[in-house]
Amino acid sequence: MEYNPDQVAEAFQCAAEENTLSPLRAEQTVSLPAEGDVWIAGDLHDHRRNFDKLLFAADLPNHPQRHLVLQEIVHGDHWDENGAEGSWETLLRAAELKCSYPHQVHFLLANHDLAQIHGEGIMKGGQSVCEAFNLGVKRDFAERTGLIQAAITEFLLSFPLAVRTSNGLFFSHSVPSDSEVPNYDYTVFTRPLTGADYKRRTGPVYQLIWGRRTTPPMVDQFLEKVGAQLIVTGHQPQETGFGINGERHLIIASDHSQGVFLRASLTEPLDIHVLLEGLRKFVAIDLPVDQPRS
Ligand SMILES: [Mn+2]
C-alpha cells in the first residue's frame, strides 16, 4: 500500500491535537462521562488481527456513548529481512481512528512509547526495537522520514497518563513499583509535565509506566491516593490474557491470540468480579469474511 507522506503526517498531527484539546482531558488525565460504556485493550504491540477484531466488535459509529482506550500500539512482530519493523502503520490507523472519533477514542502513554520518543533501547532478540521502528519509517518514507518521525513523536507525547471514570475505575499502563509508591509524586496526573518527569528511574512518568510486580497493599495505597476503587493496567505479560493482583487490580494483555479486552459500564457499580465478567477473548470474535485481513 502506498502512503502519501503529507497525509500521514497530517493524521498524526490531527490526532495529537485531538488528544491535547479533548474537553474530557485535564492535564494528564482523561475523565470519561457517566454514560455508556468503556472498552479497554491491554498492550497491543502491532497485533493487527486483534486490532481489527477490537474495532469490529466495538462498532464505534453505532455506539456513540462507547469509549475505547488503547495502549502500547508500537513494536510488534512485523519485521522485514533488513531489520525494519512496521508498527508505524498500526499507529497510523489508531491516529486516524482518533481523528474520526475524537470523543470516543483515548490513549494511555506506555513505556514503549516513551522509549520510542527518546530513541533509547528496548532490546528484543539482540536488536533495538526503537531503531527497528525508525528503520521501518525510513524504508517507507525515504527523504520524508524527518517529517513523519516528528509527527509520530508529537502524537506519542500527546498521550495522557490516565483515564478514569466516575464509577471508580482508573486506567494507566502500569503502577509504580512497591518501593516507589510511598513517595510517589501524585501531582503528575494533574499538572503540566517537565523533562524531569520523564527521567529514567526518578521521574514519576517513568515510574508509572515502567513499574512492575506491585503488590496488592501498595496497589491499595496507590488507589487511595488517586481516589479510585479499581485499576486496570497492561504492561505485565499475561499468558492467559489477564491476571488479577489482589481484589482491586486487573492486568490485561491484547498482543496474542489468547489476549483479552475489557468492557465495563460507565454507570453501574463495579468490583473485581463484575470486571472479570466484562473480559472478552479475541479468539471468541470472528471477523466477517469480507473484513480486510492484516
Ligand atoms: Mn509496557
Boltz pocket constraint, residues with backbone or C-beta under 6 A from the ligand:
constraints:
  - pocket:
      binder: B
      contacts: [[A, 43], [A, 72], [A, 110], [A, 111], [A, 112], [A, 173], [A, 209], [A, 234], [A, 235], [A, 236]]
      max_distance: 6.0
